[in-house]
């Protein structure tokens, strides 16, 4: 049950990050603009830090397997962990993926 709750938390963070992206970019532009006064830049940095209680950060989003919720060994093109990728490839459920033999 832990993996499912982690997967749901990650999905919530992804949605939150998408919604806050425009605001985050605006604050970031102001905070990094050296032609503006230091006080304005400082306020923009504080607003950036407190954006959505920290859930708007893209660094908080972790790739997880869409089948099992596993957070390690993810093949990002398919969104699957290595074990689920292997099972689906062997069953022929992934188009264009074949077992290699040489």
Secondary structure, 3 states (H helix, E strand, C coil): CHHHHHHHHHHHHHHHHHHHHHHHHHHHHHHHCCCCCHHHHHHHHHHHHCHHHHCCCHHHCCCCCCCCCCCCCEECCCCEEHHHHHHHHHHCCCCCCCCCCC
